[in-house]
């Protein structure tokens, strides 16, 4: 009888423990939902706040490390305003949202931790790409294969000029581009708010009887791509010539960085353009002249 009573008491305690646990969970859910429901409509939701805070941190770091181009409060304010414009947010919305989340310190700290973790991942990714780029540069860039495309390109690097170019012949196209459509894509960071220089990307597509040009002007930070076809109605692509060119006589774009650069199938854009395994032949890697660039638009 005593053993039976002990077992019954243990069961009762277990049931009570579960009830209390469910009750605490329910209260936490109610508080969380209530907090979200009480958020004013002019306050950004958590997801949008995290995205905006991330870009604000990046902008502040850019201005801090580029005093030459952000040497006045007006220039700094213009750059931050550009960040708000990209997120379709006003200064008033930012101030209200920041104040609202600051009053809820636990939620604000979670958002801040999430943003810092994302910044750390981005930093490690860029550091890895820079290390890989530096390793590749142990070979003189003038000896690179004509089809070589860097994954990362910084105009501030003393070894760079005004951009890079690449060329794929029919054999490389056949081996590396397996789908009908392919993409040349990259992302850009470091373009200042008052950007009067000319930054452009061009693809020249050579077929047997036709040569097509695709170009785009890069005016703000973001991701860009050019989509091309391996075939026309009755012709096959025999050569791809592409380049990214910066015409910057005043030096305002010295901190621009291109990253995630790739050329490949439209679904993946992951064609690898490695350095040749055999002793490479020196090639002319100079970019087209300014006059040639203008003719392509």
LINSUL-V140658 format. One record per backbone hydrogen bond with DSSP energy under -0.5 kcal/mol. CO is the residue of the C=O (numbers start at 1). NH is the residue of the N-H. If there is no record, write none. Layout:
# LINSUL-V140658
co=CO nh=NH
co=CO nh=NH
This chain:
# LINSUL-V140658
co=1 nh=5
co=2 nh=6
co=3 nh=7
co=4 nh=8
co=5 nh=9
co=6 nh=10
co=7 nh=11
co=8 nh=12
co=9 nh=13
co=10 nh=14
co=11 nh=15
co=12 nh=16
co=13 nh=17
co=14 nh=18
co=15 nh=19
co=16 nh=20
co=17 nh=21
co=18 nh=22
co=19 nh=23
co=20 nh=24
co=21 nh=25
co=22 nh=26
co=23 nh=27
co=24 nh=28
co=25 nh=29
co=26 nh=30
co=27 nh=31
co=28 nh=32
co=29 nh=33
co=30 nh=34
co=31 nh=35
co=32 nh=36
co=33 nh=37
co=34 nh=38
co=36 nh=39
co=40 nh=43
co=45 nh=49
co=46 nh=50
co=47 nh=51
co=48 nh=52
co=49 nh=53
co=50 nh=54
co=51 nh=55
co=52 nh=56
co=53 nh=57
co=54 nh=58
co=55 nh=59
co=56 nh=60
co=57 nh=61
co=58 nh=62
co=59 nh=63
co=60 nh=64
co=61 nh=65
co=62 nh=66
co=63 nh=66
co=66 nh=69
co=66 nh=70
co=72 nh=76
co=73 nh=77
co=74 nh=78
co=75 nh=79
co=76 nh=80
co=77 nh=81
co=78 nh=82
co=79 nh=83
co=80 nh=84
co=81 nh=85
co=82 nh=86
co=83 nh=87
co=84 nh=89
co=85 nh=88
co=90 nh=94
co=91 nh=95
co=92 nh=96
co=93 nh=97
co=94 nh=98
co=95 nh=99
co=96 nh=100
co=97 nh=101
co=98 nh=102
co=99 nh=103
co=101 nh=104
co=101 nh=108
co=103 nh=105
co=104 nh=107
co=104 nh=108
co=105 nh=109
co=106 nh=110
co=107 nh=111
co=108 nh=112
co=109 nh=113
co=110 nh=114
co=111 nh=115
co=112 nh=116
co=113 nh=117
co=114 nh=118
co=115 nh=119
co=116 nh=120
co=117 nh=121
co=118 nh=122
co=119 nh=123
co=120 nh=124
co=121 nh=125
co=122 nh=126
co=123 nh=127
co=124 nh=128
co=125 nh=129
co=126 nh=130
co=127 nh=131
co=128 nh=132
co=129 nh=133
co=130 nh=134
co=131 nh=135
co=132 nh=136
co=133 nh=137
co=135 nh=138
co=136 nh=139
co=140 nh=143
co=141 nh=144
co=142 nh=283
co=145 nh=148
co=146 nh=167
co=151 nh=260
co=151 nh=261
co=153 nh=155
co=153 nh=258
co=154 nh=157
co=157 nh=160
co=162 nh=246
co=164 nh=244
co=166 nh=242
co=168 nh=240
co=169 nh=173
co=170 nh=174
co=171 nh=175
co=172 nh=176
co=173 nh=177
co=176 nh=178
co=180 nh=230
co=181 nh=266
co=182 nh=228
co=183 nh=185
co=183 nh=264
co=184 nh=226
co=185 nh=262
co=186 nh=224
co=187 nh=259
co=188 nh=222
co=189 nh=257
co=190 nh=192
co=193 nh=195
co=194 nh=196
co=197 nh=199
co=198 nh=247
co=199 nh=218
co=200 nh=245
co=201 nh=216
co=202 nh=243
co=203 nh=205
co=203 nh=214
co=204 nh=206
co=204 nh=241
co=205 nh=207
co=205 nh=212
co=206 nh=238
co=206 nh=239
co=210 nh=207
co=212 nh=205
co=214 nh=203
co=216 nh=201
co=217 nh=219
co=222 nh=188
co=224 nh=186
co=226 nh=184
co=228 nh=182
co=230 nh=237
co=235 nh=232
co=239 nh=206
co=240 nh=168
co=241 nh=204
co=242 nh=166
co=243 nh=202
co=244 nh=164
co=245 nh=200
co=245 nh=247
co=246 nh=248
co=247 nh=198
co=248 nh=251
co=251 nh=254
co=253 nh=256
co=256 nh=155
co=257 nh=189
co=258 nh=153
co=259 nh=187
co=262 nh=185
co=263 nh=271
co=264 nh=183
co=265 nh=268
co=265 nh=269
co=271 nh=263
co=273 nh=149
co=283 nh=285
co=289 nh=293
co=290 nh=294
co=291 nh=295
co=292 nh=296
co=293 nh=296
co=293 nh=297
co=294 nh=297
